[in-house]
Amino acid sequence: MKAIVSIKDVVNEMDVLSDEHSAFLNRHTGELVTLSSEELSAAEEDDNIDEYPEWQQDIIIKAKEVINSDDYLPLPSKFDIHEYHMNGIEEDWYCFRQKELEKIAIDWLEVNQISYTKDNS
């Protein structure tokens, strides 16, 4: 059975992405993983992880798992999220932006056949 993921969690991940970070969802477990470009690069180039701080070694191991598995799907990047499509009036901006991010997350989850639930918290 496929995991059911929280729209709120997916939107929160999408909201904090930057040029230096990418997020992934495990389609089977629902696990969300955010990795830096440095960690992804180290995993792709099969760097010696002993050269990295201990705290980062586990993350690089996870990055290797992400890039070597079809179970992980990349979340829409900041380049997939067109902020200019979300230009609401200023006082409603954050609410409007959150709803637009939710729509993008739902579309992405549905295209990838991932079950989800809407959190009302």
MOPAC internal coordinates of N, CA, C and O (Angstrom, degrees):
PM7 1SCF
backbone

  N    0.0000 0     0.00 0     0.00 0    0    0    0
  C    1.4521 1     0.00 0     0.00 0    1    0    0
  C    1.5279 1   109.51 1     0.00 0    2    1    0
  O    1.2310 1   121.17 1   -44.81 1    3    2    1
  N    1.3057 1   115.37 1   135.19 1    3    2    1
  C    1.4554 1   119.65 1   179.09 1    5    3    2
  C    1.5229 1   110.20 1   -73.88 1    6    5    3
  O    1.2310 1   121.53 1   -28.01 1    7    6    5
  N    1.3148 1   114.68 1   151.99 1    7    6    5
  C    1.4596 1   120.60 1   179.49 1    9    7    6
  C    1.5212 1   110.92 1   -70.15 1   10    9    7
  O    1.2310 1   120.94 1   -28.49 1   11   10    9
  N    1.3068 1   115.80 1   151.51 1   11   10    9
  C    1.4660 1   121.92 1   171.52 1   13   11   10
  C    1.5126 1   106.01 1  -104.02 1   14   13   11
  O    1.2310 1   120.87 1   -57.50 1   15   14   13
  N    1.3224 1   115.94 1   122.50 1   15   14   13
  C    1.4592 1   119.96 1  -175.88 1   17   15   14
  C    1.5195 1   110.74 1  -107.30 1   18   17   15
  O    1.2310 1   121.39 1   -24.59 1   19   18   17
  N    1.2957 1   114.94 1   155.41 1   19   18   17
  C    1.4552 1   122.13 1   179.30 1   21   19   18
  C    1.5256 1   110.10 1   -85.00 1   22   21   19
  O    1.2310 1   120.53 1   -55.54 1   23   22   21
  N    1.3206 1   116.60 1   124.46 1   23   22   21
  C    1.4716 1   121.11 1   175.57 1   25   23   22
  C    1.5253 1   109.27 1   -55.91 1   26   25   23
  O    1.2310 1   120.73 1   137.31 1   27   26   25
  N    1.3250 1   116.21 1   -42.69 1   27   26   25
  C    1.4652 1   120.79 1  -178.69 1   29   27   26
  C    1.5240 1   110.81 1   -57.44 1   30   29   27
  O    1.2310 1   119.99 1   136.78 1   31   30   29
  N    1.3307 1   117.63 1   -43.22 1   31   30   29
  C    1.4631 1   120.67 1   179.46 1   33   31   30
  C    1.5251 1   111.59 1   -65.82 1   34   33   31
  O    1.2310 1   120.54 1   138.74 1   35   34   33
  N    1.3375 1   116.58 1   -41.26 1   35   34   33
  C    1.4661 1   120.14 1   179.24 1   37   35   34
  C    1.5275 1   110.16 1   -65.29 1   38   37   35
  O    1.2310 1   120.39 1   135.69 1   39   38   37
  N    1.3256 1   116.86 1   -44.31 1   39   38   37
  C    1.4665 1   121.10 1   179.18 1   41   39   38
  C    1.5236 1   110.16 1   -62.81 1   42   41   39
  O    1.2310 1   120.06 1   137.81 1   43   42   41
  N    1.3191 1   117.49 1   -42.19 1   43   42   41
  C    1.4716 1   120.46 1   178.83 1   45   43   42
  C    1.5246 1   111.09 1   -60.31 1   46   45   43
  O    1.2310 1   120.18 1   139.08 1   47   46   45
  N    1.3294 1   117.26 1   -40.92 1   47   46   45
  C    1.4666 1   120.31 1   177.12 1   49   47   46
  C    1.5231 1   110.78 1   -64.27 1   50   49   47
  O    1.2310 1   120.45 1   135.19 1   51   50   49
  N    1.3313 1   116.74 1   -44.81 1   51   50   49
  C    1.4639 1   120.86 1  -179.38 1   53   51   50
  C    1.5274 1   111.09 1   -63.61 1   54   53   51
  O    1.2310 1   120.80 1   146.35 1   55   54   53
  N    1.3163 1   116.07 1   -33.65 1   55   54   53
  C    1.4614 1   121.34 1  -175.17 1   57   55   54
  C    1.5211 1   112.57 1   -70.06 1   58   57   55
  O    1.2310 1   119.66 1   153.72 1   59   58   57
  N    1.3203 1   118.25 1   -26.28 1   59   58   57
  C    1.4632 1   120.10 1  -175.35 1   61   59   58
  C    1.5270 1   113.34 1  -102.60 1   62   61   59
  O    1.2310 1   120.16 1  -177.04 1   63   62   61
  N    1.3273 1   117.29 1     2.96 1   63   62   61
  C    1.4609 1   119.60 1  -178.99 1   65   63   62
  C    1.5313 1   111.22 1   -66.99 1   66   65   63
  O    1.2310 1   121.85 1   -29.98 1   67   66   65
  N    1.3274 1   114.06 1   150.02 1   67   66   65
  C    1.4603 1   120.63 1   178.51 1   69   67   66
  C    1.5198 1   108.04 1  -137.09 1   70   69   67
  O    1.2310 1   120.74 1     4.19 1   71   70   69
  N    1.3241 1   116.19 1  -175.81 1   71   70   69
  C    1.4628 1   120.92 1   176.65 1   73   71   70
  C    1.5241 1   110.96 1   -61.11 1   74   73   71
  O    1.2310 1   120.83 1   150.50 1   75   74   73
  N    1.3185 1   116.01 1   -29.50 1   75   74   73
  C    1.4614 1   121.42 1  -173.24 1   77   75   74
  C    1.5208 1   114.33 1   -94.04 1   78   77   75
  O    1.2310 1   119.52 1   178.80 1   79   78   77
  N    1.3241 1   118.53 1    -1.20 1   79   78   77
  C    1.4661 1   120.88 1  -176.56 1   81   79   78
  C    1.5255 1   111.27 1  -133.80 1   82   81   79
  O    1.2310 1   121.72 1   -33.69 1   83   82   81
  N    1.3303 1   114.32 1   146.31 1   83   82   81
  C    1.4596 1   122.18 1   175.15 1   85   83   82
  C    1.5204 1   107.56 1  -129.79 1   86   85   83
  O    1.2310 1   120.94 1   -32.41 1   87   86   85
  N    1.3215 1   115.80 1   147.59 1   87   86   85
  C    1.4636 1   120.42 1   179.75 1   89   87   86
  C    1.5230 1   109.21 1  -118.98 1   90   89   87
  O    1.2310 1   121.44 1   -30.31 1   91   90   89
  N    1.3228 1   114.85 1   149.69 1   91   90   89
  C    1.4567 1   121.91 1  -177.30 1   93   91   90
  C    1.5184 1   108.88 1  -137.06 1   94   93   91
  O    1.2310 1   121.38 1   -28.76 1   95   94   93
  N    1.3296 1   114.96 1   151.24 1   95   94   93
  C    1.4577 1   121.62 1   176.84 1   97   95   94
  C    1.5208 1   108.60 1  -121.52 1   98   97   95
  O    1.2310 1   120.84 1   -49.80 1   99   98   97
  N    1.3312 1   116.00 1   130.20 1   99   98   97
  C    1.4531 1   120.19 1   173.68 1  101   99   98
  C    1.5222 1   106.90 1   -80.69 1  102  101   99
  O    1.2310 1   120.57 1   -65.61 1  103  102  101
  N    1.3133 1   116.52 1   114.39 1  103  102  101
  C    1.4621 1   122.06 1  -173.77 1  105  103  102
  C    1.5208 1   112.98 1   -65.03 1  106  105  103
  O    1.2310 1   119.77 1   160.99 1  107  106  105
  N    1.3288 1   118.04 1   -19.01 1  107  106  105
  C    1.4603 1   121.16 1  -178.51 1  109  107  106
  C    1.5170 1   113.25 1   -96.38 1  110  109  107
  O    1.2310 1   120.47 1   144.01 1  111  110  109
  N    1.3329 1   116.72 1   -35.99 1  111  110  109
  C    1.4684 1   119.68 1  -176.38 1  113  111  110
  C    1.5176 1   113.10 1  -103.01 1  114  113  111
  O    1.2310 1   120.23 1   160.08 1  115  114  113
  N    1.3475 1   117.16 1   -19.92 1  115  114  113
  C    1.4571 1   120.83 1  -176.10 1  117  115  114
  C    1.5198 1   113.19 1    83.48 1  118  117  115
  O    1.2310 1   120.31 1  -177.25 1  119  118  117
  N    1.3305 1   117.01 1     2.75 1  119  118  117
  C    1.4690 1   120.89 1  -179.75 1  121  119  118
  C    1.5238 1   110.08 1   -65.97 1  122  121  119
  O    1.2310 1   120.96 1   -47.21 1  123  122  121
  N    1.3322 1   115.77 1   132.79 1  123  122  121
  C    1.4620 1   122.09 1   173.94 1  125  123  122
  C    1.5221 1   108.12 1  -102.48 1  126  125  123
  O    1.2310 1   120.83 1   -46.52 1  127  126  125
  N    1.3206 1   116.02 1   133.48 1  127  126  125
  C    1.4583 1   121.69 1  -178.28 1  129  127  126
  C    1.5197 1   108.18 1  -130.24 1  130  129  127
  O    1.2310 1   120.41 1   -52.71 1  131  130  129
  N    1.3283 1   116.81 1   127.29 1  131  130  129
  C    1.4601 1   121.44 1   174.91 1  133  131  130
  C    1.5240 1   107.96 1  -111.52 1  134  133  131
  O    1.2310 1   120.95 1   -50.75 1  135  134  133
  N    1.3207 1   115.78 1   129.25 1  135  134  133
  C    1.4591 1   121.72 1  -176.71 1  137  135  134
  C    1.5211 1   110.48 1  -128.87 1  138  137  135
  O    1.2310 1   121.39 1   -35.18 1  139  138  137
  N    1.3174 1   114.94 1   144.82 1  139  138  137
  C    1.4640 1   119.46 1   177.07 1  141  139  138
  C    1.5226 1   109.17 1   -81.61 1  142  141  139
  O    1.2310 1   120.41 1   -18.12 1  143  142  141
  N    1.3346 1   116.82 1   161.88 1  143  142  141
  C    1.4618 1   120.50 1   177.08 1  145  143  142
  C    1.5228 1   110.51 1   -62.19 1  146  145  143
  O    1.2310 1   120.21 1   146.34 1  147  146  145
  N    1.3261 1   117.21 1   -33.66 1  147  146  145
  C    1.4670 1   120.41 1   178.66 1  149  147  146
  C    1.5349 1   110.38 1   -63.78 1  150  149  147
  O    1.2310 1   120.42 1   136.09 1  151  150  149
  N    1.3229 1   116.80 1   -43.91 1  151  150  149
  C    1.4678 1   120.64 1  -179.70 1  153  151  150
  C    1.5281 1   111.27 1   -67.05 1  154  153  151
  O    1.2310 1   120.50 1   138.82 1  155  154  153
  N    1.3269 1   116.65 1   -41.18 1  155  154  153
  C    1.4622 1   120.00 1   177.43 1  157  155  154
  C    1.5284 1   110.96 1   -64.92 1  158  157  155
  O    1.2310 1   120.72 1   138.29 1  159  158  157
  N    1.3140 1   116.23 1   -41.71 1  159  158  157
  C    1.4617 1   120.70 1   179.38 1  161  159  158
  C    1.5301 1   110.74 1   -63.43 1  162  161  159
  O    1.2310 1   120.35 1   136.43 1  163  162  161
  N    1.3207 1   116.94 1   -43.57 1  163  162  161
  C    1.4709 1   121.11 1   178.74 1  165  163  162
  C    1.5259 1   110.36 1   -60.91 1  166  165  163
  O    1.2310 1   120.56 1   139.83 1  167  166  165
  N    1.3355 1   116.54 1   -40.17 1  167  166  165
  C    1.4656 1   120.92 1   179.74 1  169  167  166
  C    1.5271 1   111.25 1   -69.21 1  170  169  167
  O    1.2310 1   120.27 1   137.60 1  171  170  169
  N    1.3224 1   117.09 1   -42.40 1  171  170  169
  C    1.4613 1   121.32 1  -178.44 1  173  171  170
  C    1.5217 1   111.64 1   -67.81 1  174  173  171
  O    1.2310 1   120.91 1   141.89 1  175  174  173
  N    1.3275 1   115.87 1   -38.11 1  175  174  173
  C    1.4627 1   120.44 1  -177.61 1  177  175  174
  C    1.5159 1   111.97 1   -87.83 1  178  177  175
  O    1.2310 1   120.82 1  -179.63 1  179  178  177
  N    1.3341 1   116.05 1     0.37 1  179  178  177
  C    1.4613 1   122.51 1   179.12 1  181  179  178
  C    1.5290 1   111.22 1    54.87 1  182  181  179
  O    1.2310 1   121.04 1  -136.31 1  183  182  181
  N    1.3443 1   115.61 1    43.69 1  183  182  181
  C    1.4638 1   121.17 1   177.54 1  185  183  182
  C    1.5194 1   110.52 1   -60.02 1  186  185  183
  O    1.2310 1   120.97 1   -23.67 1  187  186  185
  N    1.3153 1   115.75 1   156.33 1  187  186  185
  C    1.4597 1   121.72 1   173.44 1  189  187  186
  C    1.5252 1   107.58 1   -72.25 1  190  189  187
  O    1.2310 1   120.21 1   -70.10 1  191  190  189
  N    1.3210 1   117.20 1   109.90 1  191  190  189
  C    1.4690 1   119.40 1  -174.09 1  193  191  190
  C    1.5232 1   112.69 1   -69.95 1  194  193  191
  O    1.2310 1   120.11 1   165.50 1  195  194  193
  N    1.3378 1   117.39 1   -14.50 1  195  194  193
  C    1.4783 1   119.71 1   176.84 1  197  195  194
  C    1.5220 1   111.55 1   -64.47 1  198  197  195
  O    1.2310 1   120.65 1   161.71 1  199  198  197
  N    1.3280 1   116.37 1   -18.29 1  199  198  197
  C    1.4651 1   120.58 1   178.85 1  201  199  198
  C    1.5256 1   112.53 1   -80.11 1  202  201  199
  O    1.2310 1   120.45 1   173.37 1  203  202  201
  N    1.3295 1   116.75 1    -6.63 1  203  202  201
  C    1.4646 1   122.22 1  -179.18 1  205  203  202
  C    1.5260 1   109.83 1  -103.18 1  206  205  203
  O    1.2310 1   120.62 1   -24.10 1  207  206  205
  N    1.3351 1   116.41 1   155.90 1  207  206  205
  C    1.4694 1   119.04 1   176.16 1  209  207  206
  C    1.5302 1   110.25 1   -57.48 1  210  209  207
  O    1.2310 1   121.27 1   -29.07 1  211  210  209
  N    1.3167 1   115.18 1   150.93 1  211  210  209
  C    1.4615 1   120.45 1  -176.80 1  213  211  210
  C    1.5240 1   112.62 1   -54.74 1  214  213  211
  O    1.2310 1   120.56 1   139.63 1  215  214  213
  N    1.3513 1   116.54 1   -40.37 1  215  214  213
  C    1.4703 1   119.78 1  -178.44 1  217  215  214
  C    1.5261 1   111.78 1   -63.21 1  218  217  215
  O    1.2310 1   120.73 1   151.95 1  219  218  217
  N    1.3454 1   116.20 1   -28.05 1  219  218  217
  C    1.4611 1   120.00 1  -176.38 1  221  219  218
  C    1.5340 1   112.36 1   -88.88 1  222  221  219
  O    1.2310 1   120.47 1   161.60 1  223  222  221
  N    1.3089 1   116.71 1   -18.40 1  223  222  221
  C    1.4671 1   120.12 1  -178.36 1  225  223  222
  C    1.5295 1   111.79 1   -62.28 1  226  225  223
  O    1.2310 1   120.03 1   136.32 1  227  226  225
  N    1.3426 1   117.55 1   -43.68 1  227  226  225
  C    1.4703 1   120.17 1   178.32 1  229  227  226
  C    1.5215 1   111.55 1   -62.87 1  230  229  227
  O    1.2310 1   120.96 1   144.53 1  231  230  229
  N    1.3280 1   115.76 1   -35.47 1  231  230  229
  C    1.4653 1   120.37 1  -179.95 1  233  231  230
  C    1.5323 1   109.95 1   -68.28 1  234  233  231
  O    1.2310 1   120.31 1   140.76 1  235  234  233
  N    1.3215 1   117.02 1   -39.24 1  235  234  233
  C    1.4691 1   120.34 1   179.01 1  237  235  234
  C    1.5260 1   110.10 1   -67.14 1  238  237  235
  O    1.2310 1   120.34 1   142.48 1  239  238  237
  N    1.3246 1   116.95 1   -37.52 1  239  238  237
  C    1.4656 1   120.49 1   175.22 1  241  239  238
  C    1.5353 1   109.81 1   -61.30 1  242  241  239
  O    1.2310 1   120.43 1   137.07 1  243  242  241
  N    1.3324 1   116.78 1   -42.93 1  243  242  241
  C    1.4679 1   120.96 1   177.18 1  245  243  242
  C    1.5230 1   109.76 1   -64.01 1  246  245  243
  O    1.2310 1   119.73 1   140.33 1  247  246  245
  N    1.3299 1   118.11 1   -39.67 1  247  246  245
  C    1.4715 1   121.62 1   178.44 1  249  247  246
  C    1.5254 1   110.25 1   -60.91 1  250  249  247
  O    1.2310 1   119.95 1   139.78 1  251  250  249
  N    1.3377 1   117.69 1   -40.22 1  251  250  249
  C    1.4691 1   120.84 1   177.10 1  253  251  250
  C    1.5304 1   110.18 1   -61.89 1  254  253  251
  O    1.2310 1   120.96 1   138.39 1  255  254  253
  N    1.3272 1   115.77 1   -41.61 1  255  254  253
  C    1.4575 1   120.05 1   178.10 1  257  255  254
  C    1.5335 1   110.32 1   -61.41 1  258  257  255
  O    1.2310 1   120.72 1   136.93 1  259  258  257
  N    1.3167 1   116.23 1   -43.07 1  259  258  257
  C    1.4704 1   121.31 1  -178.55 1  261  259  258
  C    1.5272 1   110.81 1   -63.16 1  262  261  259
  O    1.2310 1   120.03 1   131.33 1  263  262  261
  N    1.3209 1   117.54 1   -48.67 1  263  262  261
  C    1.4728 1   119.53 1  -174.84 1  265  263  262
  C    1.5291 1   112.90 1   -75.89 1  266  265  263
  O    1.2310 1   120.35 1   161.04 1  267  266  265
  N    1.3357 1   116.94 1   -18.96 1  267  266  265
  C    1.4634 1   119.63 1  -178.81 1  269  267  266
  C    1.5230 1   113.39 1  -100.65 1  270  269  267
  O    1.2310 1   120.37 1  -169.88 1  271  270  269
  N    1.3082 1   116.90 1    10.12 1  271  270  269
  C    1.4627 1   120.63 1  -177.46 1  273  271  270
  C    1.5202 1   110.53 1  -127.26 1  274  273  271
  O    1.2310 1   121.32 1   -38.50 1  275  274  273
  N    1.3123 1   115.09 1   141.50 1  275  274  273
  C    1.4705 1   120.16 1   173.90 1  277  275  274
  C    1.5198 1   111.28 1   -81.65 1  278  277  275
  O    1.2310 1   120.56 1   175.95 1  279  278  277
  N    1.3388 1   116.53 1    -4.05 1  279  278  277
  C    1.4691 1   120.51 1  -179.21 1  281  279  278
  C    1.5276 1   112.56 1   -72.63 1  282  281  279
  O    1.2310 1   120.30 1   156.26 1  283  282  281
  N    1.3338 1   117.04 1   -23.74 1  283  282  281
  C    1.4665 1   120.95 1  -176.24 1  285  283  282
  C    1.5208 1   110.79 1   -97.60 1  286  285  283
  O    1.2310 1   121.47 1   -49.80 1  287  286  285
  N    1.3045 1   114.79 1   130.20 1  287  286  285
  C    1.4648 1   121.66 1   177.31 1  289  287  286
  C    1.5196 1   108.86 1  -111.70 1  290  289  287
  O    1.2310 1   119.86 1   -45.01 1  291  290  289
  N    1.3348 1   117.88 1   134.99 1  291  290  289
  C    1.4631 1   118.95 1   175.87 1  293  291  290
  C    1.5242 1   110.43 1   -70.83 1  294  293  291
  O    1.2310 1   120.51 1   -47.11 1  295  294  293
  N    1.3102 1   116.64 1   132.89 1  295  294  293
  C    1.4673 1   120.49 1   174.18 1  297  295  294
  C    1.5231 1   108.39 1   -70.38 1  298  297  295
  O    1.2310 1   120.18 1   -21.43 1  299  298  297
  N    1.3225 1   117.26 1   158.57 1  299  298  297
  C    1.4653 1   118.52 1   174.71 1  301  299  298
  C    1.5395 1   109.69 1   -53.51 1  302  301  299
  O    1.2310 1   121.16 1   -44.77 1  303  302  301
  N    1.3018 1   115.39 1   135.23 1  303  302  301
  C    1.4659 1   120.41 1  -178.64 1  305  303  302
  C    1.5238 1   109.77 1   -85.78 1  306  305  303
  O    1.2310 1   121.26 1    -5.71 1  307  306  305
  N    1.3190 1   115.19 1   174.29 1  307  306  305
  C    1.4645 1   118.73 1   177.71 1  309  307  306
  C    1.5248 1   111.05 1   -61.64 1  310  309  307
  O    1.2310 1   120.37 1   158.24 1  311  310  309
  N    1.3338 1   116.90 1   -21.76 1  311  310  309
  C    1.4621 1   120.69 1   178.58 1  313  311  310
  C    1.5304 1   111.73 1   -79.34 1  314  313  311
  O    1.2310 1   120.66 1   159.84 1  315  314  313
  N    1.3366 1   116.35 1   -20.16 1  315  314  313
  C    1.4679 1   121.33 1   176.00 1  317  315  314
  C    1.5254 1   111.15 1   -84.13 1  318  317  315
  O    1.2310 1   120.75 1   163.83 1  319  318  317
  N    1.3163 1   116.17 1   -16.17 1  319  318  317
  C    1.4620 1   121.82 1  -176.97 1  321  319  318
  C    1.5219 1   107.37 1  -101.05 1  322  321  319
  O    1.2310 1   120.92 1   -75.64 1  323  322  321
  N    1.2895 1   115.85 1   104.36 1  323  322  321
  C    1.4598 1   120.54 1  -175.97 1  325  323  322
  C    1.5228 1   109.48 1   -90.27 1  326  325  323
  O    1.2310 1   121.62 1   -82.18 1  327  326  325
  N    1.3226 1   114.50 1    97.82 1  327  326  325
  C    1.4611 1   120.87 1  -176.53 1  329  327  326
  C    1.5302 1   111.78 1   -57.06 1  330  329  327
  O    1.2310 1   120.28 1   147.57 1  331  330  329
  N    1.3134 1   117.07 1   -32.43 1  331  330  329
  C    1.4668 1   118.17 1  -177.57 1  333  331  330
  C    1.5206 1   111.39 1   -67.04 1  334  333  331
  O    1.2310 1   119.48 1   162.13 1  335  334  333
  N    1.3380 1   118.60 1   -17.87 1  335  334  333
  C    1.4613 1   121.02 1   174.37 1  337  335  334
  C    1.5206 1   111.11 1   -78.99 1  338  337  335
  O    1.2310 1   120.87 1   171.33 1  339  338  337
  N    1.3145 1   115.94 1    -8.67 1  339  338  337
  C    1.4608 1   120.27 1  -175.03 1  341  339  338
  C    1.5325 1   111.89 1  -113.91 1  342  341  339
  O    1.2310 1   120.25 1  -150.85 1  343  342  341
  N    1.3061 1   117.13 1    29.15 1  343  342  341
  C    1.4602 1   120.38 1  -177.75 1  345  343  342
  C    1.5270 1   111.68 1   -83.02 1  346  345  343
  O    1.2310 1   120.58 1   -94.89 1  347  346  345
  N    1.3213 1   116.50 1    85.11 1  347  346  345
  C    1.4608 1   121.74 1   175.49 1  349  347  346
  C    1.5155 1   108.86 1   -89.11 1  350  349  347
  O    1.2310 1   119.67 1    -0.46 1  351  350  349
  N    1.3054 1   118.24 1   179.54 1  351  350  349
  C    1.4599 1   119.42 1   176.44 1  353  351  350
  C    1.5209 1   108.91 1   -69.31 1  354  353  351
  O    1.2310 1   120.75 1   -28.03 1  355  354  353
  N    1.2969 1   116.18 1   151.97 1  355  354  353
  C    1.4573 1   121.81 1  -167.66 1  357  355  354
  C    1.5172 1   114.49 1   -54.41 1  358  357  355
  O    1.2310 1   119.45 1   131.67 1  359  358  357
  N    1.3291 1   118.65 1   -48.33 1  359  358  357
  C    1.4666 1   119.02 1  -175.88 1  361  359  358
  C    1.5246 1   112.55 1   -68.12 1  362  361  359
  O    1.2310 1   119.57 1   158.23 1  363  362  361
  N    1.3192 1   118.43 1   -21.77 1  363  362  361
  C    1.4640 1   121.39 1   178.03 1  365  363  362
  C    1.5235 1   112.77 1  -100.97 1  366  365  363
  O    1.2310 1   120.69 1  -175.05 1  367  366  365
  N    1.3195 1   116.28 1     4.95 1  367  366  365
  C    1.4614 1   121.05 1  -172.27 1  369  367  366
  C    1.5333 1   113.23 1   -55.32 1  370  369  367
  O    1.2310 1   119.98 1   128.26 1  371  370  369
  N    1.3112 1   117.64 1   -51.74 1  371  370  369
  C    1.4626 1   118.92 1  -174.17 1  373  371  370
  C    1.5240 1   112.14 1   -66.14 1  374  373  371
  O    1.2310 1   119.75 1   141.39 1  375  374  373
  N    1.2927 1   118.08 1   -38.61 1  375  374  373
  C    1.4691 1   121.83 1   176.69 1  377  375  374
  C    1.5252 1   109.63 1   -64.77 1  378  377  375
  O    1.2310 1   121.04 1   132.84 1  379  378  377
  N    1.3086 1   115.62 1   -47.16 1  379  378  377
  C    1.4574 1   121.15 1   179.77 1  381  379  378
  C    1.5350 1   110.98 1   -61.48 1  382  381  379
  O    1.2310 1   120.85 1   134.68 1  383  382  381
  N    1.3306 1   115.97 1   -45.32 1  383  382  381
  C    1.4642 1   121.04 1  -179.56 1  385  383  382
  C    1.5216 1   110.77 1   -61.11 1  386  385  383
  O    1.2310 1   120.33 1   137.35 1  387  386  385
  N    1.3275 1   116.97 1   -42.65 1  387  386  385
  C    1.4600 1   121.25 1   179.50 1  389  387  386
  C    1.5344 1   110.58 1   -61.58 1  390  389  387
  O    1.2310 1   120.48 1   138.41 1  391  390  389
  N    1.3313 1   116.70 1   -41.59 1  391  390  389
  C    1.4666 1   120.47 1   179.25 1  393  391  390
  C    1.5339 1   111.07 1   -66.01 1  394  393  391
  O    1.2310 1   120.34 1   140.33 1  395  394  393
  N    1.3178 1   116.96 1   -39.67 1  395  394  393
  C    1.4632 1   120.37 1   178.51 1  397  395  394
  C    1.5241 1   110.72 1   -66.51 1  398  397  395
  O    1.2310 1   120.41 1   138.75 1  399  398  397
  N    1.3259 1   116.82 1   -41.25 1  399  398  397
  C    1.4603 1   119.70 1   176.45 1  401  399  398
  C    1.5263 1   110.20 1   -62.58 1  402  401  399
  O    1.2310 1   120.36 1   142.32 1  403  402  401
  N    1.3271 1   116.92 1   -37.68 1  403  402  401
  C    1.4576 1   121.06 1   178.31 1  405  403  402
  C    1.5305 1   110.15 1   -63.31 1  406  405  403
  O    1.2310 1   120.28 1   138.11 1  407  406  405
  N    1.3327 1   117.07 1   -41.89 1  407  406  405
  C    1.4650 1   120.38 1   178.48 1  409  407  406
  C    1.5343 1   110.77 1   -61.30 1  410  409  407
  O    1.2310 1   120.76 1   135.98 1  411  410  409
  N    1.3364 1   116.16 1   -44.02 1  411  410  409
  C    1.4658 1   120.67 1   179.24 1  413  411  410
  C    1.5226 1   109.33 1   -62.87 1  414  413  411
  O    1.2310 1   120.46 1   136.94 1  415  414  413
  N    1.3455 1   116.73 1   -43.06 1  415  414  413
  C    1.4639 1   120.59 1  -179.96 1  417  415  414
  C    1.5229 1   110.72 1   -63.44 1  418  417  415
  O    1.2310 1   120.10 1   136.25 1  419  418  417
  N    1.3413 1   117.42 1   -43.75 1  419  418  417
  C    1.4679 1   120.97 1  -179.82 1  421  419  418
  C    1.5241 1   110.19 1   -63.29 1  422  421  419
  O    1.2310 1   120.02 1   134.04 1  423  422  421
  N    1.3308 1   117.57 1   -45.96 1  423  422  421
  C    1.4645 1   120.50 1   178.64 1  425  423  422
  C    1.5230 1   110.52 1   -57.98 1  426  425  423
  O    1.2310 1   120.80 1   134.98 1  427  426  425
  N    1.3298 1   116.07 1   -45.02 1  427  426  425
  C    1.4598 1   121.33 1  -178.74 1  429  427  426
  C    1.5326 1   110.54 1   -63.97 1  430  429  427
  O    1.2310 1   120.38 1   134.54 1  431  430  429
  N    1.3350 1   116.87 1   -45.46 1  431  430  429
  C    1.4675 1   120.83 1   179.39 1  433  431  430
  C    1.5332 1   110.78 1   -61.92 1  434  433  431
  O    1.2310 1   120.14 1   137.60 1  435  434  433
  N    1.3347 1   117.35 1   -42.40 1  435  434  433
  C    1.4516 1   120.76 1  -178.95 1  437  435  434
  C    1.5290 1   111.75 1   -67.61 1  438  437  435
  O    1.2310 1   120.08 1   138.63 1  439  438  437
  N    1.3302 1   117.45 1   -41.37 1  439  438  437
  C    1.4655 1   120.69 1   177.60 1  441  439  438
  C    1.5241 1   110.26 1   -59.93 1  442  441  439
  O    1.2310 1   120.46 1   143.38 1  443  442  441
  N    1.3354 1   116.72 1   -36.62 1  443  442  441
  C    1.4545 1   121.48 1  -178.68 1  445  443  442
  C    1.5222 1   112.95 1   -93.65 1  446  445  443
  O    1.2310 1   120.86 1  -170.06 1  447  446  445
  N    1.3295 1   115.96 1     9.94 1  447  446  445
  C    1.4685 1   123.48 1   175.82 1  449  447  446
  C    1.5222 1   112.16 1    54.63 1  450  449  447
  O    1.2310 1   120.86 1  -133.21 1  451  450  449
  N    1.3395 1   115.95 1    46.79 1  451  450  449
  C    1.4496 1   122.79 1   177.53 1  453  451  450
  C    1.5320 1   107.37 1  -104.87 1  454  453  451
  O    1.2310 1   120.44 1   -53.55 1  455  454  453
  N    1.3279 1   116.77 1   126.45 1  455  454  453
  C    1.4656 1   120.96 1   176.84 1  457  455  454
  C    1.5217 1   108.39 1   -71.96 1  458  457  455
  O    1.2310 1   120.53 1   -32.98 1  459  458  457
  N    1.3231 1   116.59 1   147.02 1  459  458  457
  C    1.4580 1   120.57 1  -179.48 1  461  459  458
  C    1.5109 1   110.23 1  -144.89 1  462  461  459
  O    1.2310 1   122.16 1   -14.32 1  463  462  461
  N    1.3243 1   113.46 1   165.68 1  463  462  461
  C    1.4514 1   120.41 1   175.24 1  465  463  462
  C    1.5120 1   107.88 1  -132.02 1  466  465  463
  O    1.2310 1   120.43 1   -33.33 1  467  466  465
  N    1.3078 1   116.78 1   146.67 1  467  466  465
  C    1.4590 1   120.68 1   176.87 1  469  467  466
  C    1.5258 1   107.75 1   -93.64 1  470  469  467
  O    1.2310 1   121.19 1   -59.52 1  471  470  469
  N    1.3230 1   115.33 1   120.48 1  471  470  469
  C    1.4655 1   120.24 1   177.06 1  473  471  470
  C    1.5064 1   108.62 1   -83.20 1  474  473  471
  O    1.2310 1   119.97 1   -44.61 1  475  474  473
  N    1.2770 1   117.67 1   135.39 1  475  474  473
  C    1.4686 1   121.32 1   177.84 1  477  475  474
  C    1.5132 1   110.38 1  -108.85 1  478  477  475
  O    1.2310 1   120.75 1  -147.19 1  479  478  477
  N    1.3261 1   116.17 1    32.81 1  479  478  477
  C    1.4627 1   119.51 1   179.97 1  481  479  478
  C    1.4961 1   111.45 1   -98.67 1  482  481  479
  O    1.2310 1   120.10 1   180.00 1  483  482  481

